[in-house]
Amino acid sequence: MDLKSFISSTLVQIQEGVQDAINQTTEKGLEGSVNPKYTVSNNPSLGQTQDVKFDIAVTASDEDKAGVNGGIKVVGISFGGDASSTTKMSQISRIQFSIPVTPPTTHIQKNPSKPLNFT
């Protein structure tokens, strides 16, 4: 998988997973909340930004094969054979970075005259 697809797919699946957890918690009438966002009266607060940290092993390859482009690929394990001949030079590198995201939230109305009670 190429690096761009891996990062994009990971971030989208995280957002979908959080939203799915919020939806299921609400639909099942479960107590508690997933990623709560508190609002005070008519003053909504912003959602909390969180970092998604990536630590990825990648290969930068120069592959000589008909129909296949070289480039940066996320390292994975591949099984199976290929009948074509391939000449491949690659080096595995590691990259680390983080992407700030604001995940979906559950809105909780807080009355300013009554403090939240966590017992």
C-alpha positions as CSV (number, residue, x, y, z in Angstrom):
1,M,0.0,0.0,0.0
2,D,1.4,3.4,-0.8
3,L,2.0,5.9,2.1
4,K,-0.7,8.3,1.0
5,S,-3.4,5.7,1.0
6,F,-2.3,4.2,4.3
7,I,-2.4,7.6,6.1
8,S,-5.7,8.6,4.5
9,S,-7.4,5.3,5.2
10,T,-6.1,5.2,8.8
11,L,-7.4,8.7,9.6
12,V,-10.8,8.1,8.0
13,Q,-11.2,4.8,9.8
14,I,-10.3,6.4,13.2
15,Q,-13.0,9.1,12.6
16,E,-15.5,6.5,11.5
17,G,-14.7,4.2,14.4
18,V,-15.2,7.0,17.0
19,Q,-18.5,8.1,15.3
20,D,-19.7,4.4,15.2
21,A,-18.9,4.1,19.0
22,I,-20.9,7.3,19.7
23,N,-23.8,6.0,17.6
24,Q,-23.8,2.6,19.2
25,T,-23.6,4.0,22.7
26,T,-26.6,6.2,22.1
27,E,-28.7,3.6,20.3
28,K,-28.1,1.0,23.0
29,G,-28.9,3.5,25.7
30,L,-25.6,2.9,27.5
31,E,-24.5,5.1,30.3
32,G,-21.4,7.3,29.9
33,S,-20.3,8.9,26.7
34,V,-17.6,8.5,24.1
35,N,-15.3,11.6,23.6
36,P,-17.6,14.0,25.5
37,K,-17.7,17.7,24.6
38,Y,-19.2,20.0,27.2
39,T,-21.1,23.1,26.5
40,V,-22.1,25.7,29.0
41,S,-25.5,27.3,28.4
42,N,-25.3,29.0,25.0
43,N,-21.5,29.0,24.9
44,P,-20.4,26.0,22.9
45,S,-16.8,24.9,23.4
46,L,-14.6,23.7,20.6
47,G,-13.9,20.0,20.3
48,Q,-10.6,18.8,21.7
49,T,-7.9,18.3,19.1
50,Q,-5.9,15.1,19.6
51,D,-2.7,13.9,17.8
52,V,-2.7,10.7,15.8
53,K,0.9,9.5,16.0
54,F,2.4,7.5,13.2
55,D,5.5,5.4,13.4
56,I,5.8,3.8,10.0
57,A,8.4,1.6,8.3
58,V,8.5,2.5,4.6
59,T,10.5,1.4,1.6
60,A,11.7,3.7,-1.1
61,S,12.1,1.4,-4.0
62,D,13.4,1.6,-7.6
63,E,11.6,-1.3,-9.2
64,D,12.1,-2.4,-12.8
65,K,8.9,-4.2,-13.7
66,A,6.4,-3.7,-16.4
67,G,3.4,-1.7,-15.3
68,V,4.8,-1.1,-11.7
69,N,6.0,2.3,-10.5
70,G,8.6,2.7,-7.8
71,G,8.0,5.1,-4.9
72,I,7.4,5.1,-1.2
73,K,5.4,2.1,0.1
74,V,4.3,1.1,3.6
75,V,6.3,-2.0,4.6
76,G,4.1,-5.1,4.7
77,I,4.3,-8.9,4.2
78,S,3.4,-10.3,0.9
79,F,2.6,-13.9,0.1
80,G,2.1,-15.5,-3.3
81,G,4.1,-15.6,-6.5
82,D,4.5,-13.5,-9.6
83,A,5.5,-15.1,-12.9
84,S,7.3,-12.0,-14.2
85,S,10.9,-11.3,-13.5
86,T,11.7,-8.3,-11.3
87,T,14.8,-6.3,-10.5
88,K,14.3,-4.4,-7.2
89,M,16.5,-2.2,-5.1
90,S,14.9,-1.0,-1.9
91,Q,15.9,0.4,1.5
92,I,13.6,0.3,4.6
93,S,13.4,3.6,6.5
94,R,11.3,4.7,9.4
95,I,9.3,7.9,9.6
96,Q,7.5,9.4,12.6
97,F,5.0,12.2,12.6
98,S,1.7,13.2,14.1
99,I,-1.5,14.6,12.6
100,P,-3.9,16.7,14.8
101,V,-7.5,15.7,14.4
102,T,-10.7,16.7,16.1
103,P,-12.7,13.4,16.4
104,P,-16.5,13.3,16.5
105,T,-17.9,14.2,19.9
106,T,-20.8,13.6,22.2
107,H,-22.4,16.9,23.2
108,I,-23.2,17.3,26.9
109,Q,-25.1,20.3,28.1
110,K,-23.7,21.7,31.4
111,N,-25.7,24.0,33.6
112,P,-23.2,26.6,35.0
113,S,-24.9,26.8,38.3
114,K,-24.6,23.0,38.9
115,P,-21.1,21.5,38.8
116,L,-20.6,18.2,37.1
117,N,-20.6,15.4,39.7
118,F,-18.3,12.4,38.9
119,T,-18.9,9.8,41.5
